Amino acid sequence: LVGIVYEPKLTLDLPRAESGGTAMNALAHCAEALYVQGRNPTGDEHALEGARLIAEHLPNVLADGNDLDERTNLLRGAMHAGEALAAAGLGLGHAMAQAVGGRYGIPHGAANALCLPPALRFNEPVAGAEIARFAEALGADDAAARCEELSRLAGYERLRDLGVPEDELDQVAEATAVRAGAQANPRPASTAEIAELFRSIW
């Protein structure tokens, strides 16, 4: 990573759905950096600060996209998320989002908004302490539930709303299982388990 450049003024006209989706993608970077195989103290520091900033300022940006201060703070959070990603890597939530997004042309942010909560719940038995730190940064008791709230604020609720057919979820799960993010996940996920996670958000 050489550097991260961001200009909040360029985002003032970004529509609500894209503002929310891209922020949720960044939030997924923060969450997964805390527990993937490549995690490290530097990544943790950026992940927690990014999560704090995104959770605090995303609702305000969605309420008023023309607020430059809120846009600036949200992008600062996304910058920390990028640092966390570069330091640690991706996990199951991103693997799910990449597979379903690539197959159906779903925006990457929208896919991550939906896929992060089930991935958090799946990983909690083996990464409970890390996910608790993430929840604390979000200002919440339940990290997955708070991420679902933020996703709904951005307008994302179910995969079916984005045109994903239920009868192809097993195939999407197969494509997910072989992705690098799934391989780096702290809890191994079988194709059948991944299919169940997709069904939980369908």
N, C-alpha and C positions, 0 to 999 in steps of 0.2 A: 504494500500500500504506500503510494507516494504522497497522496494528499486527498482531501475531500473539499470540494468547492460547492457552496450553496448560496443562492440569491433569492431571498424570500419574496422580493417584488415580482419575480417571474411566476410565482405560484398564486398570486392574488385572484386570477381568473380561472384557476383550476376548479372544475366542478366538484360538487360535494362528494359524489361517489368515488371519484379518483383521489380526492384529498384523503378520504377515509381509508380507502383500500391501500394506498401506498404507505400510509402511516401504520396500518395493521401489518403490512409486510415488514416494515422496520421493527415493529414490536415483536414479531416472530423471530427476527434476528436476535433481539435481546434475550428472549426466553430461551432459545435453543443454545445460545452461546454459553449459558450457565451450566448445561449438563451434557453436552456432546463430548465425544472422546477427546477432542482437541482443546477442551476448556483449559483456561489458565488465568492467573490473577489479573493480568491486564485486560483480558476479554471480559472478565467478571465486572471489573470496575466500570468499563464502558457500558456493559449491558444493563447494569442497575441504574446508572445515571440516565441512559437512554429511555429505559422503561418509565422512570419517574417523570421525565419531561413529556414523553408522548401521552401517558395517561392523564397528566394534568392539563395539557394544552390541546389535545385533539378535540375534546368536546367543545371547547371554546371556538376552535377553527370551524367546526361543523355548524356551530350556531351563527358565526359571522366570519365568512371567508375573507372579508376585506380588512380584518384587524391585523395590521402588519406586525405588531408586537407578538401576537399569538402565533402567527405564521413563522416568525423568526424563532421562537422558542420550540415550536414543533420541529422545525428543520434542524435545530441544534440537537434535539433528541434523535432524529434520524441520522445525524452525523455520528453520534455515539454508537448507534446501532450498526452503522457501517464499519466502525472500528472494531466492534465486538465480532461481527461476521468475519472480518479479515483475520482476527486473532484466533478464532475458535472453530468456525465452520458451521455447517447446517445439520439438522436432525430430521426426524420423521415427519413433523408438520410440513416442512418445506418439501420433502420428497413427495408427500401426498399432493401438495398444491401444484408442484411442477407436473406431476403425472396427469392430474385431472385438468389442469389449465391447458397443457399442451394438446391434450386429446380433443378438447371442446372449445378451444379459443377463448377461455375465460381469462380476464385480466388477472395478472399475477397477484395483485393486492387483494382482489376479491377472493381468490382461491385461498390465500393465506389467512384472511379474516375468518373463513369458515373452518379451515383445517387445523388451526392452532389449538382451539379448546379441546377437541378430542385427543390430540397428541399430548397435551399437558396431562389430561386425566389418565391416559395410558401409561405415561412415564412416572406418575406420582409414586407408585409402589417402590421404585428404585431411585428416584431423584426427589424425594419429598422435601429434603432440606433446601435444595436448590430452588425448587418451585415455590417454597415458602418465602425465600428471599425475594423472588420475583414478585410474588403477591404483595409483600411489604412495600416494594418499590412502586407498585401500582396503587398503593393506598387501600388495599382490599384484603379480606380474609381468604377469599377463594379466587385464585388467579384465573382459572378457566371461566368461571362465571363472569368475572369482570371483563375478560376478553370478549365474551359473548355479548355483553352489554355494549361495549364499544363497537363491535361489528354491527349490531342492530342500529346503533346511532348512524352508522355510515350507510345503512340500507341493505345489509347482507344478512340473510337469515338461514336459507336452505339451498343446497345444491340444485334441487329441482327447479328453483326460481331462475337458475342460470342455464337451464336447458340440459342438465345432465340426466340421462335416462337410467332408471333404477336397474334395469336388466343388464347393464354393462359395468356395474360397480366391481364385480369380481375381476374383470379384465383390467380395470384401472388399478385395482389392488395389486395385481400381478406386476404391472408396470412400475408401481411404487416400490415394491419389495426389493428390486434390483438396483435402485438408485443409491448414490453415494450417501445421501442424507439418512436413508433408512439403515444403511450399514454402520453409520457413525452414531446411531441412536443408542442411549444407554441401556435400553431394554429391547432385546431382539423381538421383532414383530413378524409373525408369519403372514402369509398371504390372506389366510382366513381371518386373522385378527384385524388386519388392515381393512378388509372388506367390511367388517363389522363397524369399524370406526367411520368409514364412509357412509354406511347405512344410518349411523346415529345423527348425521347431519344432512341426510337426503330429505 
